């Protein structure tokens, strides 16, 4: 899809929505074992109604010239209930709070999510937040919204891609946000160097966007991550400390002191299970267990921010102001707690497997996870799936 506006600005734009048939392998394709039963796409979009879109910006090579590039960034959009707004129950939490996720004060106050969720780089939170207001009005996202009507605050979350991207250059524009939102679809989801994850680094390998899902007691739960955190030494896959055996292929950073365990991860959890806000908060609190399985621990400089929502609909009553909320008994929630841990772990590994080696500003290069060597390490430890 071509956008002359962006071409004129020297920006290469790729609108990546579903995962193409010729996409590279995912973690399970390599034989990496995971517990739990995934949905048909093993993606957050297995939760009915949830749509995902990416705008990926890749342009330029060589020395950094602020505002000119090189550019390695983008936007990922999640529509919780499709193209028409329907308020859903939601909650949020954090492991380490050196990051930004807008709209969380209202989510904590109201227990509801009323807006799309956007993921991008740290310096683009403001422009993305501003543009979402225009998009929802122009697209009629809030049915019947008039010129003075109030709507809740958008959710925009970030991680820092300044090792590869001209992060201070302001390259994410209005059209890019519209493209991600307009292009959001169900089905398979592109992973790795796409959308908000384009310039991200995970356990000092190339990281980015990853997703996974679980079917648990008849309900579906899906996770999408923007992974940009972690030290190499702590990287663990399928219980094997592979990072200790992969001491080479470290990032080649020529323009700044390389950071070890810092940076961030954003995790979005969706489910069709009828959960109330305090129960969704419980899901958020299980996300760090999944991160920990891969070797994350919430370092001092990390922004580890999580949001969970339920697409279960309220039921009408004879009184317009009164709605009935179906609710899962707490005694039945354990499978969903476990599903959150499992899907978070797999989504992170999917991001690592999907990402490809990338060179950005000043020739900085971050290498892809070496699939063959990981497979050999897992085989050596008897951990490959049959």
C-alpha positions as CSV (number, residue, x, y, z in Angstrom):
1,X,0.0,0.0,0.0
2,X,1.5,3.3,-1.1
3,X,1.2,6.6,0.7
4,X,2.5,9.5,-1.4
5,X,2.5,11.8,1.6
6,X,5.1,9.6,3.3
7,X,7.1,8.9,0.1
8,X,7.5,12.6,-0.4
9,X,9.0,12.8,3.1
10,X,11.5,10.1,2.4
11,X,9.8,7.5,4.6
12,X,9.2,3.9,3.6
13,X,5.9,2.8,5.0
14,X,4.9,-0.8,5.2
15,X,1.4,-1.6,6.4
16,X,1.6,-5.0,7.9
17,X,-1.6,-6.6,9.1
18,X,-2.1,-10.4,9.0
19,X,0.9,-12.6,9.1
20,X,1.6,-13.6,5.5
21,X,1.7,-17.2,4.3
22,X,5.5,-16.9,3.7
23,X,6.3,-15.5,7.1
24,X,9.2,-17.1,9.0
25,X,8.7,-19.7,11.7
26,X,7.2,-19.1,15.0
27,X,8.5,-20.7,18.3
28,X,6.4,-23.9,18.0
29,X,7.6,-24.3,14.4
30,X,11.1,-24.7,15.8
31,X,10.0,-27.4,18.2
32,X,10.1,-25.2,21.3
33,X,7.6,-26.7,23.7
34,X,5.0,-24.7,25.6
35,X,2.2,-25.9,28.0
36,X,-1.4,-25.2,27.3
37,X,-3.7,-25.3,24.3
38,X,-3.5,-22.3,21.9
39,X,-6.4,-21.0,19.8
40,X,-6.5,-21.3,16.0
41,X,-4.1,-18.5,15.3
42,X,-2.2,-18.6,18.6
43,X,-2.8,-14.8,18.8
44,X,-4.6,-12.2,20.7
45,X,-7.1,-12.1,17.8
46,X,-8.4,-15.5,18.8
47,X,-10.5,-13.6,21.3
48,X,-13.5,-12.8,19.1
49,X,-13.8,-9.2,18.0
50,X,-10.2,-8.2,18.9
51,X,-8.4,-6.6,15.9
52,X,-4.7,-5.7,15.4
53,X,-3.0,-3.5,12.9
54,X,0.6,-2.3,12.4
55,X,2.3,0.6,10.6
56,X,6.0,-0.1,10.2
57,X,8.4,2.7,9.3
58,X,11.9,1.7,8.0
59,X,13.9,4.3,6.0
60,X,17.5,5.4,5.6
61,X,21.0,4.2,6.6
62,X,24.1,5.6,8.1
63,X,24.8,8.3,10.6
64,X,22.0,9.7,12.8
65,X,20.7,13.1,11.7
66,X,17.9,14.0,14.0
67,X,14.6,14.5,12.2
68,X,16.0,12.9,9.1
69,X,16.8,9.3,10.3
70,X,17.6,6.5,9.9
71,X,14.0,5.5,10.9
72,X,13.2,2.2,12.6
73,X,9.9,2.6,14.4
74,X,6.1,2.4,14.0
75,X,2.7,2.0,15.6
76,X,0.6,-1.0,16.6
77,X,-3.1,-0.7,17.2
78,X,-5.5,-3.0,19.1
79,X,-9.2,-2.5,18.8
80,X,-10.8,-4.4,21.8
81,X,-14.3,-4.7,20.3
82,X,-13.7,-4.1,16.6
83,X,-14.5,-0.9,14.7
84,X,-17.3,0.2,16.9
85,X,-16.7,1.2,20.6
86,X,-18.2,-0.9,23.3
87,X,-17.0,-0.2,26.9
88,X,-15.4,-3.3,28.4
89,X,-14.2,-4.1,31.9
90,X,-10.4,-3.6,32.2
91,X,-7.6,-3.3,34.7
92,X,-3.9,-2.5,34.6
93,X,-0.8,-3.2,36.7
94,X,3.0,-2.8,36.6
95,X,6.1,-4.7,37.5
96,X,8.6,-1.8,37.2
97,X,7.2,1.6,36.4
98,X,9.8,3.4,34.3
99,X,7.5,3.8,31.4
100,X,4.2,5.3,30.2
101,X,0.7,3.9,29.5
102,X,-1.8,6.7,29.2
103,X,-5.4,6.4,30.4
104,X,-4.7,4.1,33.3
105,X,-5.9,6.5,36.0
106,X,-9.4,6.3,34.4
107,X,-9.2,2.6,34.0
108,X,-8.3,2.2,37.7
109,X,-11.2,4.6,38.6
110,X,-13.9,3.3,36.4
111,X,-12.9,-0.3,35.8
112,X,-13.6,0.2,32.1
113,X,-11.7,0.5,28.8
114,X,-13.5,2.8,26.3
115,X,-10.8,3.3,23.7
116,X,-8.3,1.7,21.3
117,X,-4.9,0.6,22.6
118,X,-1.9,2.0,20.7
119,X,1.8,0.9,21.1
120,X,4.7,3.0,19.8
121,X,8.1,4.5,20.8
122,X,8.7,6.6,23.8
123,X,8.8,10.0,22.1
124,X,5.7,9.3,19.9
125,X,3.2,8.9,22.8
126,X,2.0,12.5,22.5
127,X,1.4,12.5,18.7
128,X,-0.3,9.1,18.8
129,X,-2.5,10.1,21.7
130,X,-3.6,13.3,19.9
131,X,-4.3,11.6,16.6
132,X,-6.5,8.9,18.2
133,X,-9.1,11.6,19.2
134,X,-9.3,12.6,15.5
135,X,-9.5,9.0,14.3
136,X,-12.4,8.0,16.5
137,X,-14.4,11.0,15.6
138,X,-13.8,10.7,11.8
139,X,-14.5,6.9,11.9
140,X,-17.5,7.1,14.1
141,X,-15.9,4.9,16.7
142,X,-18.2,6.3,19.4
143,X,-21.7,5.9,18.0
144,X,-23.7,9.1,18.2
145,X,-20.8,11.2,19.5
146,X,-21.5,14.9,18.9
147,X,-19.1,17.8,18.5
148,X,-19.0,18.4,22.3
149,X,-19.4,14.9,23.6
150,X,-16.9,13.5,26.1
151,X,-15.2,10.2,25.6
152,X,-12.6,8.5,27.8
153,X,-8.9,8.9,27.4
154,X,-7.0,6.8,24.8
155,X,-4.5,4.2,25.9
156,X,-1.1,4.7,24.4
157,X,1.9,2.8,25.7
158,X,5.6,2.9,24.8
159,X,9.0,1.3,24.8
160,X,12.3,3.0,23.8
161,X,13.8,2.2,20.4
162,X,16.6,4.7,20.4
163,X,19.4,2.2,19.8
164,X,18.2,1.7,16.2
165,X,15.8,4.6,15.6
166,X,16.0,8.3,15.3
167,X,13.8,8.5,18.3
168,X,13.9,12.3,18.7
169,X,13.1,12.8,15.0
170,X,9.2,12.8,15.3
171,X,8.7,10.4,12.4
172,X,5.4,8.9,13.6
173,X,2.7,11.1,12.0
174,X,-1.1,11.4,11.8
175,X,-1.3,9.2,8.7
176,X,0.7,6.4,10.3
177,X,-1.7,6.2,13.3
178,X,-4.7,6.2,11.0
179,X,-3.2,3.5,8.9
180,X,-2.6,1.2,11.9
181,X,-6.1,1.7,13.2
182,X,-7.8,1.5,9.8
183,X,-5.8,-1.6,8.9
184,X,-6.5,-3.5,12.1
185,X,-7.8,-7.1,11.3
186,X,-8.5,-10.4,13.0
187,X,-6.7,-13.6,12.2
188,X,-3.0,-14.1,12.1
189,X,-0.8,-11.3,13.5
190,X,2.5,-10.1,12.1
191,X,5.3,-10.3,14.7
192,X,8.9,-9.3,15.2
193,X,10.1,-6.1,13.5
194,X,6.7,-4.6,12.9
195,X,4.6,-1.8,14.2
196,X,5.6,-0.4,17.6
197,X,8.1,-3.2,17.9
198,X,10.1,-2.3,14.8
199,X,13.2,-1.0,16.6
200,X,13.0,-2.9,19.8
201,X,15.6,-5.2,21.5
202,X,14.8,-8.2,23.7
203,X,17.5,-9.9,25.9
204,X,20.0,-8.1,23.6
205,X,18.7,-9.9,20.5
206,X,16.3,-8.3,18.1
207,X,12.9,-8.1,19.7
208,X,9.5,-6.5,18.9
209,X,5.9,-7.7,18.7
210,X,4.8,-11.2,19.7
211,X,1.5,-12.8,20.4
212,X,0.0,-16.1,21.7
213,X,-3.3,-17.4,23.0
214,X,-4.8,-20.1,25.2
215,X,-8.1,-21.9,25.3
216,X,-9.0,-22.6,29.0
217,X,-12.2,-24.2,30.2
218,X,-14.1,-23.0,27.1
219,X,-12.8,-19.5,27.3
220,X,-10.1,-17.9,25.1
221,X,-7.3,-15.7,26.4
222,X,-4.8,-13.9,24.2
223,X,-1.7,-11.9,24.8
224,X,0.2,-9.3,22.7
225,X,3.6,-8.0,23.8
226,X,6.0,-5.3,22.7
227,X,9.2,-6.7,24.0
228,X,12.2,-4.4,24.6
229,X,13.8,-5.6,27.8
230,X,16.2,-8.1,29.4
231,X,19.8,-9.1,29.8
232,X,21.4,-11.8,27.6
233,X,22.6,-13.9,30.6
234,X,19.1,-14.3,32.0
235,X,17.5,-15.4,28.7
236,X,15.7,-18.7,29.3
237,X,13.7,-20.6,26.7
238,X,11.7,-23.7,27.6
239,X,13.5,-23.8,30.9
240,X,16.9,-23.8,29.3
241,X,19.3,-20.9,30.1
242,X,20.2,-20.4,26.5
243,X,21.5,-16.9,27.1
244,X,24.5,-18.2,29.0
245,X,25.5,-20.2,25.9
246,X,24.9,-17.4,23.4
247,X,27.5,-14.9,24.5
248,X,28.3,-13.7,21.0
249,X,26.0,-11.9,18.6
250,X,25.7,-9.0,21.1
251,X,24.4,-5.7,19.9
252,X,26.9,-3.6,18.0
253,X,26.3,-0.2,19.4
254,X,28.6,2.6,18.1
255,X,26.9,5.7,19.4
256,X,26.1,5.1,23.0
257,X,26.9,3.0,26.0
258,X,25.1,-0.3,25.5
259,X,22.5,-1.1,28.2
260,X,22.2,-4.6,29.7
261,X,18.9,-5.4,31.5
262,X,17.1,-2.2,31.0
263,X,14.2,-1.0,28.9
264,X,10.7,-2.2,28.8
265,X,7.9,-4.5,27.9
266,X,4.2,-3.8,27.3
267,X,1.8,-6.7,27.7
268,X,-1.9,-6.6,26.6
269,X,-4.2,-9.4,27.8
270,X,-7.6,-10.0,26.2
271,X,-10.2,-12.6,27.1
272,X,-13.8,-13.5,26.4
273,X,-14.2,-14.8,30.0
274,X,-16.7,-12.8,32.0
275,X,-14.3,-11.2,34.5
276,X,-14.8,-8.1,36.6
277,X,-12.1,-5.4,36.9
278,X,-10.6,-6.8,40.1
279,X,-10.4,-10.2,38.5
280,X,-8.7,-8.7,35.4
281,X,-6.2,-7.1,37.8
282,X,-5.4,-10.6,39.0
283,X,-4.5,-11.5,35.4
284,X,-2.2,-8.5,35.1
285,X,-0.4,-9.7,38.3
286,X,0.3,-13.0,36.7
287,X,2.0,-11.5,33.6
288,X,5.3,-11.1,35.4
289,X,5.4,-14.8,36.0
290,X,5.4,-15.3,32.3
291,X,8.1,-12.7,31.8
292,X,10.1,-14.4,34.5
293,X,10.0,-17.7,32.7
294,X,11.9,-16.0,29.8
295,X,14.3,-14.3,32.2
296,X,12.9,-10.9,32.9
297,X,12.9,-9.5,36.4
298,X,11.8,-5.9,36.2
299,X,15.1,-4.0,36.3
300,X,15.4,-0.5,37.6
301,X,15.3,1.2,34.2
302,X,12.5,-1.0,32.8
303,X,8.9,0.0,32.1
304,X,6.9,-3.1,32.5
305,X,3.2,-2.2,32.1
306,X,0.3,-4.5,31.6
307,X,-3.4,-4.1,30.7
308,X,-6.1,-6.8,30.7
309,X,-9.7,-6.5,29.4
310,X,-12.7,-8.8,29.0
311,X,-14.9,-8.6,25.9
312,X,-17.9,-10.2,27.7
313,X,-20.9,-8.0,27.2
314,X,-23.2,-6.6,29.8
315,X,-26.9,-7.5,29.7
316,X,-29.8,-5.1,29.6
317,X,-32.5,-4.9,32.1
318,X,-35.9,-3.1,32.2
319,X,-34.1,-0.1,33.8
320,X,-31.7,1.7,31.3
321,X,-29.3,2.7,34.1
322,X,-29.0,-0.9,35.4
323,X,-26.9,-3.5,33.6
324,X,-26.2,-7.1,34.5
325,X,-22.6,-8.3,34.4
326,X,-21.9,-12.0,34.0
327,X,-19.1,-13.0,36.2
328,X,-16.8,-16.0,36.5
329,X,-16.7,-17.5,40.0
330,X,-13.3,-17.0,41.6
331,X,-13.1,-20.7,42.2
332,X,-13.0,-21.2,38.4
333,X,-10.4,-18.6,37.6
334,X,-7.2,-20.6,38.0
335,X,-7.1,-21.9,34.4
336,X,-7.1,-18.3,33.2
337,X,-4.4,-17.3,35.6
338,X,-2.2,-20.1,34.3
339,X,-3.2,-19.2,30.7
340,X,-1.9,-15.7,31.2
341,X,1.5,-17.0,32.4
342,X,1.7,-19.4,29.5
343,X,0.6,-17.0,26.8
344,X,2.9,-14.2,28.0
345,X,5.9,-16.6,27.9
346,X,5.1,-17.8,24.4
347,X,4.4,-14.3,23.1
348,X,7.8,-13.1,24.1
349,X,9.5,-16.1,22.6
350,X,7.5,-15.6,19.4
351,X,8.7,-12.0,19.2
352,X,12.3,-13.2,19.5
353,X,11.9,-16.0,16.9
354,X,10.1,-13.7,14.4
355,X,12.5,-10.7,14.6
356,X,15.3,-10.4,12.1
357,X,18.7,-8.7,12.4
358,X,18.4,-5.0,12.0
359,X,20.9,-2.2,11.4
360,X,19.8,1.3,12.3
361,X,21.3,4.7,13.3
362,X,25.1,5.0,13.1
363,X,25.4,1.5,11.9
364,X,24.1,0.1,15.2
365,X,23.2,-3.6,14.6
366,X,21.1,-5.9,16.7
367,X,21.2,-9.5,15.7
368,X,18.3,-12.0,15.5
369,X,18.0,-15.0,17.8
370,X,20.0,-17.8,16.1
371,X,17.3,-20.4,15.5
372,X,19.6,-23.3,14.8
373,X,21.7,-22.8,17.9
374,X,18.7,-22.5,20.1
375,X,17.2,-25.7,18.7
376,X,20.5,-27.5,19.3
377,X,20.7,-26.2,22.9
378,X,17.1,-27.4,23.6
379,X,17.9,-30.7,22.0
380,X,20.9,-31.1,24.1
381,X,18.7,-30.6,27.2
382,X,16.0,-32.9,26.0
383,X,13.5,-30.0,25.7
384,X,12.5,-30.1,22.0
385,X,8.8,-30.9,21.4
386,X,8.1,-34.2,19.7
